[in-house]
């Protein structure tokens, strides 16, 4: 392990890291790209008018839940709370109004995703759909269609129990767009660095180790940074809130120490192979310079391919030949 | 839904990825947008010639038109950098930020916005904004908390802070120009040259017309004796430089970094 942690102190790393700090992107700090390695057949470009309501959204058969069932359950659930469940439904709105609602919902979902906030179905109903909740299903369907056709994104129900949605990229090939845009996303770089450190160590990374690495970038826990702001708050609170990292007390250690682990969202959105590519880019080494980690990454990639047979491989990633 | 086939552009994966990335970034400078465009071509359509950015964006916008969203191009008021953002044309109120902020936070933004619009310089002081904390709708907010909320606005690129004073970020202007003009028709300032919303700028001391700094730069370029376009009086302010994207090539980067960028591309 010490060998590997030496790698992360590589002077090359410092140069690279310094350049990424200087090139801070003027864009909104967005965090890690929601790249999913799930297979999705590309939705063919549909005509200008969205398909009529009867057409189901272009979802792969590998979809986990039936959104229709979810919506029925949700509507039933809400009926218990809302006293208006019994009142006679209003006249169906004009199609144009449903279309408008679909557009509002589309934007709502896009902004939520941009802000890395949870897309929660009850919020969608409360904030956007409102009195049109009887037509929720068709609104949702139309929104999914538009998102797929125009943005190449799938509005996917990620958890039936918590009724959370996520926007998942439907385009092939998947890659770390933001890292590929030459380090213009400092937040991504920061997060990836911590995730890589954890991955390379093979277990949780102590906060002190993380700060050793961040010190190379000139980041200190007590100093405010022009791009990152309060770095400590960012990594111990915001990234944790967004489920990219876990920050836990190390048991049985006094005085108290904390360590970082991958968060559930990182595990979902970032593959080990992407980490290897990141390391390879940063250290200008072959990913096989970390042999056991590379093997793990290969196995994970294989497992993912087997789980999603429709996924075709040619990976146009910049780092591969 | 409208969108006759003849006017519609065609969306390919190049465009879709571009849109995804633009949406993710929120607001981007032109040089980053161009780089991003090239990246999208590289990923999906290596052999195609990269469209001119303007045509590329117009093509996408023709598809977005029926959705009431648009890729808008603007120019930063202080130094004339071109920026792009995907904006929602339909909801023209501050509530377009509503997914992000609580009711009292939105109201704080509204109050700051009003102070900024009413101000002569386009800046509202932190003190003046914080003094309005008692008038906010929603949950009661302390001044300390309001300070942090203002910082959140800065981080999210809605406001810019300079020496304790706040003005609108280029992104906010892009997103909210229509709303601002509709809501504050009397207080709003307009640039005499480009006729867009003006928050920061220079004004003629005689007749009071105003111009954006980048508009001043362009209008008076190479002019030894700048005069007010309206009243012809001598223009008393320093004329800024026209923004030159070439000169701006990533000021923080030394040659070694550019080398490392290149080597990564093989």
Interface residues (C-beta under 8 A of the other chain):
Chain A: X15 X16 X19 X22 X23 X25 X26 X27 X28 X29 X30 X33 X42 X45 X47 X48 X49 X50 X96 X99 X100 X103 X104 X106 X107 X108 X110 X111 X112 X113 X114 X115 X117 X127 X146 X149 X150 X151 X152 X153 X169 X171 X173 X175 X177 X178 X180 X181 X182 X184 X229 X281 X284 X316 X318 X319
Chain B: X1 X3 X4 X5 X8 X10 X11 X12 X13 X16 X17 X19 X20 X21 X23 X24 X25 X26 X27 X28 X29 X32 X35 X36 X39 X42 X43 X44 X46 X63 X64 X66 X67 X68 X69 X83 X88 X90 X91 X96 X98 X99 X100 X151 X155 X156 X157 X250 X252 X253 X256 X257 X260 X261 X263 X264 X265
